[in-house]
């Protein structure tokens, strides 16, 4: 897959998952999607917290998490394009992972204490998001 096609498909997939997450959570958060110099950036802000995901035309996907207390993850690389990889599967996992994180974030209404989440194309999102989702179930959702 060409780098430009990879970027386009990843952007479309993530945008769909963000819309789905907003619909499920029933909220209308502050979302900015912009493209500058071959980089598409998604920013979801809510109450001083921010999730930023960037998809570069070079084939790199990265993200940045920050909370209202000023703690941040720093830029973390999710994936860098490699010609031998199954790009369709990586795009699908990328959209699913960040769609799930966005939905969790909208449900919890905060990232406080969870900026250390480490997602990657080769990690299990289930394990990475377990503590955050347990917190949401016990502290954020009404019984």
C-alpha positions as CSV (number, residue, x, y, z in Angstrom):
1,X,0.0,0.0,0.0
2,X,1.3,3.5,-0.9
3,X,2.0,5.8,2.0
4,X,-0.7,8.3,0.9
5,X,-3.3,5.6,0.7
6,X,-2.3,4.3,4.1
7,X,-2.7,7.7,5.6
8,X,-6.1,8.3,3.9
9,X,-7.5,4.9,5.0
10,X,-6.2,5.3,8.6
11,X,-7.8,8.8,8.8
12,X,-11.2,7.6,7.5
13,X,-11.2,4.6,9.8
14,X,-10.3,6.6,12.9
15,X,-12.9,9.3,12.1
16,X,-15.6,6.7,11.9
17,X,-14.6,5.2,15.3
18,X,-14.5,8.7,16.9
19,X,-18.1,9.4,15.6
20,X,-19.2,6.0,16.9
21,X,-17.6,6.6,20.4
22,X,-19.3,10.0,20.6
23,X,-22.7,8.5,19.7
24,X,-22.3,5.7,22.3
25,X,-21.3,8.1,25.0
26,X,-24.0,10.5,24.1
27,X,-21.7,13.5,24.3
28,X,-20.5,16.2,21.9
29,X,-16.9,16.9,22.9
30,X,-14.5,19.4,21.5
31,X,-12.9,17.6,18.5
32,X,-10.5,19.2,16.1
33,X,-9.3,17.4,12.9
34,X,-6.7,19.2,10.9
35,X,-4.3,18.4,8.1
36,X,-1.0,20.4,7.8
37,X,2.1,19.4,5.9
38,X,1.0,15.8,5.2
39,X,0.0,15.2,8.9
40,X,-3.6,14.7,9.9
41,X,-4.1,15.4,13.6
42,X,-7.1,14.5,15.7
43,X,-7.5,16.3,19.0
44,X,-10.2,15.4,21.5
45,X,-10.4,17.8,24.4
46,X,-12.7,17.7,27.4
47,X,-12.4,19.5,30.8
48,X,-8.7,20.1,30.6
49,X,-7.8,16.7,29.3
50,X,-6.6,16.0,25.7
51,X,-6.0,13.0,23.5
52,X,-4.1,13.8,20.3
53,X,-3.5,11.3,17.5
54,X,-1.5,12.1,14.4
55,X,-1.3,10.1,11.2
56,X,1.6,11.2,9.0
57,X,1.9,10.7,5.2
58,X,5.2,9.0,6.0
59,X,3.2,6.2,7.5
60,X,3.8,7.0,11.2
61,X,1.0,7.0,13.7
62,X,1.6,8.6,17.0
63,X,-0.3,9.9,20.0
64,X,-0.1,12.2,23.0
65,X,-2.2,12.1,26.2
66,X,-2.4,14.9,28.8
67,X,-4.6,15.4,31.8
68,X,-5.9,18.5,33.7
69,X,-3.1,18.2,36.3
70,X,-0.5,18.8,33.6
71,X,0.7,15.2,33.4
72,X,1.4,14.0,29.9
73,X,2.6,10.9,28.1
74,X,4.9,12.7,25.6
75,X,4.6,11.7,22.0
76,X,4.4,7.9,21.7
77,X,4.7,6.1,18.4
78,X,1.8,3.6,17.7
79,X,3.2,2.4,14.3
80,X,5.7,3.1,11.6
81,X,5.0,1.9,8.1
82,X,6.8,-1.2,7.0
83,X,6.2,-2.6,3.5
84,X,6.0,-6.2,4.8
85,X,3.1,-5.6,7.2
86,X,-0.6,-6.3,6.7
87,X,-1.7,-2.6,6.4
88,X,-5.4,-3.3,6.4
89,X,-5.2,-5.2,9.7
90,X,-3.0,-2.5,11.3
91,X,-5.4,0.3,10.2
92,X,-8.3,-1.8,11.6
93,X,-6.5,-2.3,14.9
94,X,-5.4,1.3,15.1
95,X,-9.0,2.6,14.6
96,X,-10.4,0.0,17.1
97,X,-7.7,0.8,19.8
98,X,-8.2,4.6,19.6
99,X,-11.9,4.3,19.2
100,X,-12.0,2.4,22.4
101,X,-9.7,4.8,24.2
102,X,-11.9,7.8,23.0
103,X,-15.0,6.0,24.2
104,X,-13.4,5.3,27.6
105,X,-12.3,8.9,27.9
106,X,-15.7,10.2,27.1
107,X,-17.3,7.9,29.6
108,X,-14.8,8.7,32.4
109,X,-14.7,12.4,31.5
110,X,-11.0,12.4,32.5
111,X,-7.6,11.0,31.9
112,X,-6.3,11.8,35.4
113,X,-3.8,9.1,36.4
114,X,-4.0,7.3,33.1
115,X,-1.6,9.2,30.8
116,X,0.7,6.2,30.9
117,X,-1.5,4.1,28.6
118,X,0.8,2.5,26.1
119,X,-0.9,1.5,22.9
120,X,0.9,0.1,19.9
121,X,0.1,-2.0,16.8
122,X,1.7,-5.0,18.5
123,X,0.3,-4.7,22.0
124,X,-2.9,-6.0,23.4
125,X,-5.3,-3.1,24.0
126,X,-7.3,-5.2,26.4
127,X,-4.4,-5.4,28.8
128,X,-3.3,-1.7,28.3
129,X,-6.8,-0.4,29.0
130,X,-7.9,-2.8,31.7
131,X,-7.0,-0.7,34.7
132,X,-8.5,2.4,33.1
133,X,-11.7,0.6,32.2
134,X,-11.9,-1.0,35.7
135,X,-11.6,2.5,37.2
136,X,-14.5,3.7,34.9
137,X,-16.7,0.8,35.9
138,X,-16.1,1.3,39.7
139,X,-15.8,5.1,39.9
140,X,-17.6,6.7,36.9
141,X,-20.6,4.5,36.1
142,X,-23.6,4.5,38.4
143,X,-24.5,1.0,39.6
